[in-house]
Amino acid sequence: MTLTVFYTVIIVLAVAFVNGWTDAPNAIASSVSTRTISMKKAVLLASFSDFLGAVIIGTVNSNVTETLINIADFGTEEKTALLSVSAAMTSVVLWAVFAWYFGIPTSESHALIAGLSGASVAVNNGFEGIKADECCKVFYGLIVSVLVGFFLGYALSKITVRLFKNKDRKKADKFFSKSQVASSVFMSFMHGAQDAQKFVGVLLLIAKTSLNYENKKTHLPLLVLCSAVIAAGTATGGERIIKSVGMDMLKLRKDQGFSADLSGAICLLVSTLSGFPVSTTHTKTSAVMGTGVAKSIKSVNWKVAGEMIAAWLLTFPGCGLLGWVLCRVFLKVF
């Protein structure tokens, strides 16, 4: 393995770690904010669920992986292609750390795609290296996940309120305390299932570039590796992101947390099986907004929500430009 290949693999795994560090906390934010489970227990539970989701779903369905493999072209020259992928991954790490510092739950998934696209544009001196069909899946997934997450969160919140309207409050809270733990596990499980495939796809892209490896089937060792790295990132915490999603934007009740988690997990499940690389961050925060609006439009802190949406909109152009710049620098320096 050349030094360039080694660095590229390490930086991809670094992005996977950052994903678990900054993106995965969205899956457990609501259960922590409603005091259903402690921060420490939630993080450990999310780490384990992330790992299981990645290995189990990724073994039987690799549609997201194949989308990532085919999303951009970096030419036929090995060193140039590897440096381009390295630049793309470095841009994702820098973007993620920037977002984490300010407590903004941006999407490493879309940053990953933006970074790869920007690097491809740099190395090809144009957009011919971008695969339109695969990019369309990303944008369709973005729109669908946000809309479905919001309206499903709204609908489930309305349904749960109606079903438990005349129930004893203590019994209802007890039920939702247990249910919310289960829905958080489901949400974390689907985060792992969706996001590990993206990093497996990038590793297979590296293998294809450096080893002429053409087999696009997801292999268990790569799934286990990416899953373990994401889980380790999740285990580091993520209190800033949890605070932004589960506390600052909306003060959640237990039934609202349950509705948001279940809505987000269902949306991720459908997207993963369909091969759409979507964002856990976008899906979950949209579901949280939906549950808040179901109660009252004024219950949502729209200033915080607006800052999140602005970060989402900035991710593609911002990280894409960063990937383009770093690719130019890497190709010139190395």
Residue frames as qw, qx, qy, qz and C-alpha x, y, z in Angstrom:
[[0.000, 0.888, 0.459, 0.000, 0.00, 0.00, 0.00],
 [0.412, 0.449, -0.027, 0.792, 1.47, 3.31, -1.04],
 [0.190, -0.216, -0.444, 0.849, 1.67, 6.25, 1.33],
 [0.287, -0.044, -0.207, -0.934, -1.03, 8.07, -0.65],
 [0.587, -0.276, -0.677, -0.348, -3.43, 5.12, -0.37],
 [0.468, -0.276, -0.685, 0.485, -2.70, 4.82, 3.35],
 [0.013, -0.130, -0.234, 0.964, -3.38, 8.52, 3.96],
 [0.416, -0.130, -0.410, -0.801, -6.57, 8.40, 1.90],
 [0.589, -0.320, -0.738, -0.078, -7.93, 5.44, 3.87],
 [0.355, -0.261, -0.563, 0.699, -7.03, 7.09, 7.18],
 [0.123, 0.059, 0.041, -0.990, -8.76, 10.35, 6.25],
 [0.522, -0.239, -0.582, -0.576, -11.89, 8.46, 5.14],
 [0.571, -0.361, -0.705, 0.217, -11.99, 6.71, 8.52],
 [0.185, -0.150, -0.340, 0.910, -11.44, 10.10, 10.18],
 [0.349, -0.126, -0.254, -0.893, -14.55, 11.40, 8.40],
 [0.616, -0.309, -0.691, -0.218, -16.46, 8.31, 9.57],
 [0.439, -0.269, -0.605, 0.608, -15.34, 9.06, 13.13],
 [0.045, 0.064, 0.099, -0.992, -16.42, 12.69, 12.83],
 [0.472, -0.244, -0.547, -0.647, -19.76, 11.50, 11.45],
 [0.596, -0.393, -0.692, 0.108, -20.34, 9.47, 14.60],
 [0.347, -0.206, -0.387, 0.829, -19.13, 12.38, 16.70],
 [0.105, 0.189, 0.042, -0.975, -21.30, 15.13, 15.18],
 [0.464, -0.042, -0.515, -0.719, -24.10, 13.49, 13.14],
 [0.469, -0.199, -0.861, 0.005, -25.09, 10.48, 15.24],
 [0.059, -0.168, -0.615, 0.768, -26.03, 12.52, 18.35],
 [0.422, -0.020, -0.200, -0.884, -29.13, 13.67, 16.46],
 [0.574, -0.144, -0.762, -0.263, -30.50, 10.16, 16.85],
 [0.506, -0.361, -0.699, 0.353, -30.48, 10.36, 20.65],
 [0.077, 0.246, -0.146, 0.955, -31.03, 14.09, 21.19],
 [0.517, -0.428, -0.236, -0.703, -34.74, 13.88, 21.96],
 [0.798, -0.349, -0.490, 0.025, -34.47, 11.03, 24.48],
 [0.515, -0.054, -0.388, 0.762, -31.78, 12.94, 26.40],
 [0.063, -0.290, 0.003, -0.955, -33.65, 16.25, 26.31],
 [0.648, -0.434, -0.283, -0.559, -36.80, 14.67, 27.78],
 [0.267, -0.518, 0.693, -0.425, -34.69, 13.08, 30.53],
 [0.945, 0.008, -0.109, -0.310, -35.84, 9.63, 29.48],
 [0.937, -0.022, -0.079, 0.340, -32.26, 8.41, 29.55],
 [0.404, -0.790, 0.167, 0.430, -28.98, 9.89, 30.78],
 [0.368, 0.822, -0.360, -0.242, -26.43, 11.32, 28.36],
 [0.166, -0.518, 0.836, 0.066, -23.89, 8.60, 29.13],
 [0.569, 0.138, 0.802, -0.122, -26.33, 5.70, 28.70],
 [0.604, 0.709, 0.202, -0.302, -27.81, 7.22, 25.56],
 [0.232, 0.776, -0.533, -0.246, -24.41, 7.62, 23.94],
 [0.275, -0.301, 0.913, 0.025, -23.41, 4.02, 24.72],
 [0.600, 0.377, 0.667, -0.228, -26.76, 2.71, 23.49],
 [0.510, 0.795, -0.040, -0.325, -26.50, 4.78, 20.30],
 [0.022, 0.650, -0.726, -0.222, -22.97, 3.52, 19.65],
 [0.401, -0.047, 0.914, -0.030, -24.06, -0.11, 19.91],
 [0.575, 0.585, 0.500, -0.277, -27.18, 0.48, 17.80],
 [0.306, 0.804, -0.331, -0.388, -25.15, 2.33, 15.16],
 [0.120, -0.445, 0.868, 0.184, -22.83, -0.65, 14.87],
 [0.469, 0.209, 0.851, -0.115, -25.62, -3.22, 14.58],
 [0.514, 0.721, 0.254, -0.389, -27.55, -1.17, 12.03],
 [0.219, 0.739, -0.514, -0.376, -24.55, -0.76, 9.78],
 [0.149, -0.293, 0.936, 0.124, -23.60, -4.44, 9.81],
 [0.453, 0.312, 0.808, -0.213, -27.10, -5.94, 9.58],
 [0.505, 0.755, 0.237, -0.343, -28.65, -3.64, 6.96],
 [0.155, 0.764, -0.505, -0.370, -25.41, -3.15, 5.02],
 [0.336, -0.210, 0.907, 0.142, -24.98, -6.90, 4.64],
 [0.430, 0.428, 0.795, -0.010, -28.34, -7.40, 2.96],
 [0.345, 0.868, 0.347, 0.082, -28.70, -4.08, 1.11],
 [0.537, -0.334, 0.159, 0.758, -25.84, -2.07, -0.45],
 [0.353, 0.771, 0.443, 0.291, -27.80, 0.39, -2.61],
 [0.153, -0.981, 0.033, 0.112, -26.40, 3.47, -0.85],
 [0.600, -0.464, 0.473, 0.449, -22.86, 2.13, -1.25],
 [0.568, 0.321, 0.582, 0.485, -23.30, 1.71, -4.99],
 [0.150, 0.945, 0.265, 0.119, -24.65, 5.26, -5.28],
 [0.342, -0.873, 0.238, 0.255, -21.51, 6.63, -3.61],
 [0.665, -0.162, 0.549, 0.480, -19.16, 4.56, -5.78],
 [0.449, 0.468, 0.577, 0.496, -20.72, 5.97, -8.94],
 [0.013, -0.902, -0.344, 0.261, -21.36, 9.57, -7.90],
 [0.109, 0.936, -0.246, -0.229, -18.16, 11.14, -9.27],
 [0.905, 0.286, 0.011, 0.313, -15.20, 10.33, -11.49],
 [0.356, -0.862, 0.237, 0.273, -11.61, 11.27, -10.69],
 [0.397, 0.733, -0.511, -0.209, -9.84, 10.15, -13.84],
 [0.973, 0.102, -0.206, 0.005, -7.70, 7.10, -14.57],
 [0.435, 0.528, -0.531, 0.500, -4.37, 8.22, -13.12],
 [0.671, -0.396, -0.599, 0.184, -4.00, 6.57, -9.71],
 [0.402, -0.171, -0.356, 0.826, -2.10, 9.27, -7.82],
 [0.137, -0.198, -0.151, -0.959, -4.32, 12.09, -9.10],
 [0.586, -0.416, -0.536, -0.444, -7.51, 10.20, -8.20],
 [0.648, -0.368, -0.564, 0.355, -6.28, 9.31, -4.72],
 [0.255, -0.065, -0.217, 0.940, -5.14, 12.86, -3.98],
 [0.303, -0.312, -0.314, -0.844, -8.52, 14.13, -5.16],
 [0.665, -0.466, -0.560, -0.164, -10.39, 11.78, -2.80],
 [0.557, -0.242, -0.447, 0.657, -8.00, 12.76, 0.02],
 [0.044, 0.119, -0.012, 0.992, -8.73, 16.43, -0.59],
 [0.493, -0.410, -0.451, -0.621, -12.47, 15.76, -0.59],
 [0.697, -0.431, -0.558, 0.133, -12.30, 13.89, 2.72],
 [0.413, -0.107, -0.312, 0.849, -10.10, 16.59, 4.30],
 [0.169, -0.287, -0.166, -0.928, -12.68, 19.21, 3.33],
 [0.628, -0.475, -0.523, -0.326, -15.39, 17.19, 5.10],
 [0.635, -0.324, -0.488, 0.504, -13.37, 17.01, 8.32],
 [0.210, 0.020, -0.118, 0.970, -12.70, 20.75, 8.30],
 [0.363, -0.361, -0.341, -0.788, -16.34, 21.54, 7.57],
 [0.678, -0.443, -0.581, -0.079, -17.56, 19.17, 10.31],
 [0.522, -0.246, -0.425, 0.697, -15.23, 20.61, 12.95],
 [0.012, -0.168, -0.061, -0.984, -16.36, 24.12, 12.01],
 [0.534, -0.413, -0.437, -0.594, -20.02, 23.13, 12.38],
 [0.689, -0.375, -0.579, 0.220, -19.39, 21.27, 15.65],
 [0.358, -0.016, -0.317, 0.878, -17.58, 24.28, 17.15],
 [0.244, -0.126, -0.018, -0.961, -20.65, 26.43, 16.64],
 [0.359, 0.158, 0.794, -0.465, -23.07, 23.65, 17.69],
 [0.579, 0.380, -0.184, -0.698, -24.66, 23.47, 14.23],
 [0.699, -0.010, 0.713, -0.056, -26.00, 19.99, 13.35],
 [0.450, 0.589, -0.419, -0.524, -24.84, 20.05, 9.74],
 [0.964, 0.120, 0.176, -0.159, -24.76, 16.88, 7.66],
 [0.339, -0.537, 0.698, 0.333, -21.52, 14.98, 7.18],
 [0.638, 0.313, 0.693, 0.119, -23.39, 12.87, 4.61],
 [0.448, 0.859, 0.242, 0.060, -24.04, 15.83, 2.34],
 [0.150, -0.879, 0.398, 0.214, -20.65, 17.32, 3.14],
 [0.617, -0.204, 0.710, 0.270, -19.14, 14.03, 1.95],
 [0.583, 0.559, 0.552, 0.206, -21.00, 14.21, -1.35],
 [0.166, 0.984, 0.023, -0.060, -20.25, 17.93, -1.75],
 [0.369, -0.722, 0.515, 0.278, -16.53, 17.39, -1.07],
 [0.629, 0.041, 0.710, 0.316, -16.31, 14.55, -3.59],
 [0.465, 0.772, 0.417, 0.119, -18.18, 16.61, -6.19],
 [0.016, -0.974, 0.158, 0.162, -15.95, 19.67, -5.67],
 [0.467, -0.511, 0.642, 0.331, -12.79, 17.57, -5.99],
 [0.627, 0.325, 0.662, 0.251, -14.13, 15.91, -9.15],
 [0.324, 0.927, 0.190, 0.006, -14.83, 19.31, -10.71],
 [0.214, -0.866, 0.385, 0.239, -11.26, 20.39, -9.85],
 [0.532, -0.297, 0.725, 0.321, -9.55, 17.35, -11.31],
 [0.511, 0.431, 0.688, 0.280, -11.71, 17.28, -14.46],
 [0.105, -0.172, 0.150, 0.968, -11.74, 21.06, -14.97],
 [0.444, -0.085, -0.345, -0.822, -15.50, 20.90, -15.28],
 [0.646, -0.114, 0.451, -0.604, -18.64, 19.04, -14.33],
 [0.715, 0.266, -0.531, -0.370, -18.28, 16.11, -16.73],
 [0.297, 0.198, -0.892, 0.277, -17.01, 13.91, -13.90],
 [0.386, 0.011, 0.567, -0.727, -20.24, 14.34, -11.91],
 [0.070, -0.207, -0.934, -0.282, -22.76, 11.56, -12.52],
 [0.342, -0.208, -0.077, -0.913, -26.11, 13.31, -12.89],
 [0.694, -0.286, -0.566, -0.342, -28.26, 10.24, -12.14],
 [0.615, -0.238, -0.610, 0.438, -26.53, 9.57, -8.84],
 [0.113, 0.035, -0.256, 0.960, -26.54, 13.24, -7.83],
 [0.470, -0.310, -0.331, -0.757, -30.27, 13.36, -8.50],
 [0.683, -0.344, -0.643, 0.041, -30.70, 10.62, -5.91],
 [0.396, -0.133, -0.449, 0.790, -28.96, 12.86, -3.39],
 [0.146, -0.078, 0.010, -0.986, -31.15, 15.88, -4.09],
 [0.608, -0.313, -0.518, -0.514, -34.34, 13.83, -4.25],
 [0.635, -0.278, -0.651, 0.310, -33.34, 12.23, -0.96],
 [0.193, -0.023, -0.322, 0.926, -32.71, 15.66, 0.59],
 [0.373, -0.179, -0.167, -0.895, -36.12, 17.01, -0.40],
 [0.702, -0.269, -0.577, -0.320, -38.05, 13.84, 0.42],
 [0.565, -0.173, -0.655, 0.470, -36.33, 13.23, 3.77],
 [0.037, 0.008, -0.292, 0.956, -36.98, 16.78, 4.97],
 [0.503, -0.151, -0.226, -0.821, -40.61, 16.86, 3.84],
 [0.737, -0.213, -0.619, -0.171, -41.47, 13.32, 4.92],
 [0.446, -0.071, -0.631, 0.630, -39.64, 13.76, 8.23],
 [0.138, -0.070, 0.209, -0.966, -41.56, 16.97, 8.96],
 [0.619, -0.128, -0.244, -0.736, -45.04, 15.78, 7.98],
 [0.716, -0.138, -0.684, 0.011, -44.60, 12.31, 9.50],
 [0.291, -0.033, -0.593, 0.750, -43.45, 13.92, 12.75],
 [0.337, -0.087, 0.058, -0.936, -46.47, 16.23, 12.63],
 [0.712, -0.129, -0.462, -0.514, -48.90, 13.37, 11.91],
 [0.644, -0.109, -0.718, 0.241, -47.53, 10.95, 14.50],
 [0.108, 0.026, -0.490, 0.864, -47.53, 13.67, 17.16],
 [0.508, -0.108, -0.082, -0.851, -51.18, 14.47, 16.43],
 [0.751, -0.103, -0.597, -0.262, -52.08, 10.77, 16.53],
 [0.500, -0.053, -0.715, 0.485, -50.31, 10.09, 19.84],
 [0.125, -0.064, 0.336, -0.931, -51.92, 13.13, 21.48],
 [0.644, -0.103, -0.247, -0.716, -55.36, 11.99, 20.32],
 [0.732, -0.059, -0.677, -0.043, -54.82, 8.37, 21.42],
 [0.507, -0.162, -0.625, 0.571, -53.59, 9.33, 24.90],
 [0.132, -0.510, -0.070, -0.847, -55.82, 12.34, 25.42],
 [0.678, -0.514, -0.047, -0.523, -57.93, 10.71, 28.12],
 [0.835, -0.032, -0.487, 0.254, -55.23, 8.46, 29.59],
 [0.606, -0.766, -0.059, 0.204, -53.72, 8.88, 33.04],
 [0.250, 0.917, -0.303, 0.072, -50.74, 11.26, 32.69],
 [0.425, -0.624, 0.655, -0.028, -48.36, 9.18, 34.84],
 [0.802, 0.099, 0.588, 0.047, -49.16, 5.97, 32.96],
 [0.628, 0.770, 0.097, 0.059, -48.78, 7.74, 29.63],
 [0.023, 0.887, -0.459, 0.042, -45.39, 9.18, 30.64],
 [0.625, -0.374, 0.685, 0.008, -44.24, 5.75, 31.76],
 [0.806, 0.406, 0.428, 0.057, -45.29, 4.25, 28.43],
 [0.483, 0.865, -0.062, 0.117, -43.53, 6.96, 26.42],
 [0.311, -0.783, 0.538, 0.031, -40.39, 6.73, 28.54],
 [0.695, -0.124, 0.694, 0.142, -39.99, 3.10, 27.48],
 [0.674, 0.627, 0.381, 0.081, -41.19, 3.73, 23.93],
 [0.208, 0.957, -0.196, -0.051, -38.82, 6.63, 23.43],
 [0.444, -0.565, 0.672, 0.179, -35.82, 4.51, 24.38],
 [0.697, 0.212, 0.668, 0.151, -36.94, 1.96, 21.78],
 [0.500, 0.835, 0.222, 0.045, -37.51, 4.62, 19.10],
 [0.080, -0.900, 0.403, 0.143, -34.10, 6.17, 19.84],
 [0.589, -0.277, 0.730, 0.209, -32.49, 2.76, 19.39],
 [0.648, 0.536, 0.529, 0.116, -34.34, 2.38, 16.09],
 [0.256, 0.964, -0.041, -0.054, -33.18, 5.83, 14.99],
 [0.286, -0.732, 0.592, 0.179, -29.55, 5.07, 15.90],
 [0.702, 0.046, 0.695, 0.147, -29.81, 1.68, 14.19],
 [0.586, 0.714, 0.364, 0.120, -30.92, 3.35, 10.96],
 [0.015, 0.947, -0.282, -0.154, -28.23, 6.04, 11.23],
 [0.468, -0.461, 0.716, 0.236, -25.61, 3.30, 11.21],
 [0.667, 0.340, 0.651, 0.124, -27.35, 1.49, 8.36],
 [0.423, 0.890, 0.172, 0.011, -27.45, 4.64, 6.21],
 [0.007, 0.949, -0.309, -0.067, -24.09, 6.25, 6.95],
 [0.615, -0.418, 0.629, 0.226, -21.70, 3.30, 7.16],
 [0.736, 0.435, 0.482, 0.195, -22.59, 2.39, 3.58],
 [0.295, 0.954, -0.042, 0.014, -21.41, 5.81, 2.41],
 [0.235, -0.792, 0.557, 0.088, -17.93, 5.30, 3.83],
 [0.730, -0.022, 0.664, 0.159, -17.76, 1.73, 2.56],
 [0.619, 0.731, 0.278, 0.073, -18.56, 3.22, -0.85],
 [0.107, 0.942, -0.319, -0.015, -15.63, 5.65, -0.61],
 [0.511, -0.508, 0.686, 0.103, -13.27, 2.86, 0.50],
 [0.747, 0.288, 0.583, 0.137, -14.39, 0.73, -2.45],
 [0.429, 0.903, 0.026, 0.012, -13.83, 3.75, -4.70],
 [0.187, -0.809, 0.550, 0.085, -10.24, 3.90, -3.40],
 [0.668, -0.154, 0.720, 0.108, -9.83, 0.16, -4.00],
 [0.684, 0.619, 0.382, 0.050, -11.18, 0.53, -7.52],
 [0.242, 0.952, -0.186, -0.017, -8.78, 3.40, -8.21],
 [0.176, -0.749, 0.638, -0.004, -5.60, 1.91, -6.72],
 [0.452, -0.207, 0.868, 0.004, -6.18, -1.82, -7.22],
 [0.372, 0.117, -0.619, -0.682, -8.46, -1.85, -10.28],
 [0.120, 0.173, 0.921, -0.328, -11.02, -3.48, -8.03],
 [0.295, -0.123, -0.464, -0.826, -14.35, -3.76, -9.86],
 [0.357, -0.399, -0.844, 0.008, -16.48, -5.73, -7.40],
 [0.170, -0.441, 0.046, -0.880, -19.03, -3.25, -6.03],
 [0.696, -0.476, -0.509, -0.176, -20.59, -5.58, -3.49],
 [0.312, -0.757, 0.349, -0.457, -20.28, -4.48, 0.09],
 [0.677, 0.112, -0.693, 0.221, -17.99, -6.76, 2.09],
 [0.671, -0.659, -0.339, -0.021, -18.51, -7.53, 5.74],
 [0.665, -0.222, -0.190, 0.687, -14.96, -6.59, 6.88],
 [0.169, 0.296, 0.107, 0.934, -15.35, -3.05, 5.48],
 [0.449, -0.637, -0.371, -0.505, -18.79, -2.74, 7.04],
 [0.739, -0.521, -0.341, 0.257, -17.48, -3.83, 10.42],
 [0.529, -0.020, -0.087, 0.844, -14.54, -1.43, 10.16],
 [0.040, -0.416, -0.189, -0.889, -16.67, 1.60, 9.23],
 [0.588, -0.617, -0.426, -0.305, -19.33, 0.67, 11.78],
 [0.716, -0.397, -0.333, 0.468, -16.78, 0.41, 14.57],
 [0.356, 0.094, -0.020, 0.929, -15.25, 3.78, 13.68],
 [0.268, -0.526, -0.299, -0.749, -18.66, 5.51, 13.56],
 [0.699, -0.572, -0.426, -0.047, -19.61, 3.90, 16.88],
 [0.624, -0.218, -0.252, 0.706, -16.34, 5.10, 18.44],
 [0.100, 0.296, 0.105, 0.944, -17.12, 8.62, 17.23],
 [0.496, -0.589, -0.397, -0.499, -20.60, 8.43, 18.72],
 [0.741, -0.441, -0.429, 0.269, -19.16, 7.26, 22.03],
 [0.415, 0.103, -0.198, 0.882, -17.17, 10.49, 22.33],
 [0.004, 0.496, 0.511, -0.702, -20.38, 12.36, 23.06],
 [0.102, 0.395, 0.549, 0.729, -21.80, 15.23, 21.06],
 [0.129, -0.570, -0.616, 0.527, -23.39, 17.34, 23.77],
 [0.044, 0.358, -0.099, -0.927, -23.39, 20.53, 21.68],
 [0.266, -0.057, -0.699, -0.662, -25.41, 18.93, 18.89],
 [0.269, -0.433, -0.854, 0.098, -27.80, 17.27, 21.34],
 [0.088, -0.504, -0.392, 0.764, -28.38, 20.62, 23.01],
 [0.143, 0.231, -0.326, -0.905, -29.12, 22.37, 19.68],
 [0.357, -0.129, -0.766, -0.519, -31.56, 19.74, 18.38],
 [0.453, -0.406, -0.794, 0.017, -33.22, 18.51, 21.54],
 [0.337, -0.556, -0.490, 0.581, -33.18, 21.56, 23.81],
 [0.100, -0.340, 0.059, 0.933, -32.63, 24.88, 22.05],
 [0.159, -0.088, -0.606, -0.775, -34.91, 24.40, 19.04],
 [0.639, -0.354, -0.359, -0.581, -37.85, 22.90, 20.92],
 [0.300, -0.309, 0.742, -0.514, -38.62, 21.81, 24.48],
 [0.538, 0.008, -0.745, -0.395, -39.80, 18.28, 23.83],
 [0.744, -0.275, 0.367, -0.485, -42.30, 16.21, 25.80],
 [0.446, -0.241, 0.859, 0.072, -41.78, 12.45, 25.92],
 [0.658, 0.479, 0.574, -0.095, -44.55, 11.75, 23.41],
 [0.402, 0.882, -0.133, -0.209, -43.07, 14.33, 21.04],
 [0.162, -0.641, 0.732, 0.164, -39.63, 12.76, 21.36],
 [0.596, 0.079, 0.799, -0.007, -41.13, 9.36, 20.57],
 [0.597, 0.716, 0.324, -0.159, -42.92, 10.75, 17.49],
 [0.205, 0.879, -0.374, -0.212, -39.79, 12.51, 16.21],
 [0.319, -0.458, 0.820, 0.128, -37.56, 9.45, 16.65],
 [0.622, 0.260, 0.738, -0.034, -40.02, 7.05, 15.04],
 [0.514, 0.821, 0.135, -0.211, -40.66, 9.43, 12.12],
 [0.078, 0.813, -0.537, -0.211, -36.97, 9.93, 11.46],
 [0.435, -0.277, 0.853, 0.077, -36.19, 6.21, 11.66],
 [0.662, 0.473, 0.573, -0.098, -38.97, 5.26, 9.23],
 [0.406, 0.886, -0.099, -0.202, -37.78, 7.90, 6.77],
 [0.105, -0.682, 0.706, 0.158, -34.19, 6.63, 7.01],
 [0.610, -0.003, 0.792, -0.012, -35.31, 3.03, 6.51],
 [0.648, 0.662, 0.362, -0.104, -37.18, 3.81, 3.31],
 [0.248, 0.904, -0.308, -0.162, -34.33, 5.98, 1.98],
 [0.330, -0.536, 0.769, 0.114, -31.67, 3.36, 2.72],
 [0.647, 0.185, 0.740, 0.020, -33.56, 0.54, 1.03],
 [0.549, 0.793, 0.251, -0.080, -34.17, 2.83, -1.97],
 [0.740, 0.146, 0.131, 0.643, -30.48, 3.76, -2.31],
 [0.073, 0.892, 0.096, 0.436, -30.95, 7.47, -1.47],
 [0.556, -0.024, -0.427, 0.713, -28.00, 8.90, 0.54],
 [0.249, -0.825, -0.258, -0.437, -29.91, 11.09, 2.98],
 [0.173, 0.445, -0.507, 0.718, -28.91, 12.97, 6.10],
 [0.447, -0.428, -0.738, 0.271, -29.76, 11.79, 9.60],
 [0.163, -0.251, -0.268, 0.916, -29.43, 15.41, 10.72],
 [0.271, -0.030, -0.313, -0.910, -31.91, 16.77, 8.20],
 [0.500, -0.291, -0.754, -0.312, -34.36, 13.92, 8.74],
 [0.435, -0.404, -0.684, 0.424, -34.35, 14.09, 12.53],
 [0.087, -0.254, -0.222, 0.937, -34.44, 17.86, 12.91],
 [0.329, -0.118, -0.457, -0.818, -37.27, 18.09, 10.36],
 [0.516, -0.379, -0.761, -0.102, -39.20, 15.50, 12.36],
 [0.320, -0.355, -0.522, 0.706, -38.58, 17.49, 15.56],
 [0.115, 0.082, -0.094, -0.986, -39.92, 20.63, 13.86],
 [0.437, -0.234, -0.660, -0.564, -42.99, 18.69, 12.71],
 [0.470, -0.430, -0.737, 0.225, -43.79, 17.49, 16.22],
 [0.185, -0.285, -0.308, 0.889, -43.37, 21.03, 17.52],
 [0.247, -0.022, -0.315, -0.916, -45.70, 22.54, 14.92],
 [0.431, -0.344, -0.800, -0.236, -48.27, 19.82, 15.76],
 [0.341, -0.510, -0.592, 0.523, -48.47, 21.36, 19.23],
 [0.065, 0.941, 0.199, -0.267, -48.11, 25.03, 18.24],
 [0.647, 0.624, 0.014, 0.437, -46.14, 26.84, 15.61],
 [0.104, -0.887, 0.246, -0.376, -44.89, 29.16, 18.35],
 [0.847, -0.490, 0.204, 0.016, -43.40, 26.27, 20.32],
 [0.846, 0.218, 0.106, 0.475, -40.54, 25.98, 17.83],
 [0.284, -0.759, 0.146, 0.568, -37.59, 28.33, 18.24],
 [0.708, 0.660, 0.230, 0.100, -37.52, 29.44, 14.61],
 [0.044, 0.917, -0.394, -0.049, -34.31, 31.40, 15.08],
 [0.487, -0.428, 0.756, 0.087, -32.44, 28.19, 15.95],
 [0.739, 0.356, 0.571, 0.018, -34.31, 26.30, 13.23],
 [0.460, 0.886, -0.010, -0.065, -33.41, 29.03, 10.74],
 [0.148, -0.775, 0.604, 0.110, -29.72, 28.78, 11.65],
 [0.639, -0.103, 0.759, 0.071, -29.85, 25.02, 11.04],
 [0.673, 0.625, 0.396, -0.007, -31.56, 25.43, 7.68],
 [0.221, 0.929, -0.274, -0.113, -28.98, 28.04, 6.68],
 [0.371, -0.547, 0.740, 0.124, -26.24, 25.55, 7.56],
 [0.720, 0.244, 0.649, 0.034, -27.93, 22.91, 5.42],
 [0.546, 0.822, 0.159, -0.034, -28.11, 25.27, 2.46],
 [0.022, 0.893, -0.442, -0.086, -24.46, 26.27, 2.89],
 [0.746, -0.316, 0.579, 0.096, -23.15, 22.69, 3.09],
 [0.800, 0.416, 0.375, 0.214, -23.20, 21.88, -0.63],
 [0.420, 0.858, -0.066, 0.287, -21.64, 25.10, -1.95],
 [0.319, -0.854, 0.388, -0.136, -19.38, 25.58, 1.09],
 [0.731, -0.340, 0.581, 0.108, -17.93, 22.09, 1.35],
 [0.788, 0.505, 0.297, 0.186, -17.95, 21.70, -2.44],
 [0.272, 0.920, -0.188, 0.211, -15.83, 24.84, -2.83],
 [0.467, -0.709, 0.525, -0.064, -13.53, 23.70, -0.03],
 [0.862, 0.014, 0.490, 0.131, -13.11, 20.32, -1.76],
 [0.634, 0.734, 0.101, 0.220, -12.29, 22.09, -5.04],
 [0.004, -0.922, 0.343, -0.177, -9.69, 24.36, -3.40],
 [0.625, -0.528, 0.575, -0.021, -8.02, 21.57, -1.43],
 [0.881, 0.267, 0.362, 0.149, -7.92, 19.33, -4.49],
 [0.469, 0.844, -0.099, 0.241, -6.11, 22.05, -6.43],
 [0.254, -0.822, 0.478, -0.178, -3.68, 22.49, -3.54],
 [0.815, -0.261, 0.517, 0.001, -3.06, 18.76, -3.07],
 [0.834, 0.463, 0.229, 0.193, -2.43, 18.20, -6.78],
 [0.319, 0.882, -0.209, 0.276, 0.01, 21.10, -6.90],
 [0.352, -0.749, 0.514, -0.226, 1.89, 20.36, -3.65],
 [0.702, -0.269, 0.657, -0.052, 2.02, 16.56, -3.79]]
